[in-house]
Amino acid sequence: MKVGSLLLLAFLIGFAAYSQKFRIIELKPIVKQGAIYYYDLKRVHGGAYGLQIPLQSLDDNVVNRYYKSFRGWKNVGAALSVIPGIYLISISSTRAFNGTEFLYVFGGTIVGFLATEIVASSRIKNGVDRYNTLVIGVSGQVIGPSITYKF
C-alpha cells in the first residue's frame, strides 16, 4: 500500500510540475479598420472589450490605465441610458406626464451617452496606439502599405 501511495504522489507532483511550465507568446500589433479590430490578422470579436488580453498582457501601466479608463467611460454611458426609465417611473406616481420635459431628459441622455462613447473611443485608441508603439518598437516595421524610395 505504501508503494502505491508513493507512486501516486510522485505522479501527481510530476503532473503538477509539468502543468506549471511557461510558454512565451510573441505579441502582435493591433490593427483597426473602421470599427473592427484585428489581432494577428484575425478579427477581434466583442469590439474593444476583446482587446483586454493582448493589451493587459503587455503589462504596461499606461496601456492598462487607458483600458481601465475606457471601461469606466463605457460604464458611465450604460448608467446614463437608464435615466429616462427612472424618470418615467418617478413621475408616474407623483404627477402627470409632461412630454416636453421627457424629451429634454431623453435628449440630454442621448447627448451624454454620445459624449461618453467619444471619450471611451479616444481612450481605447490611445491605448492601442501605445501598445503598438511598444510591440513594434522602432524596428522600422510598417503596418499596411508603404512606399520606399532612394535618392
Disulfide bonds with the S-S distance in Angstrom:
none
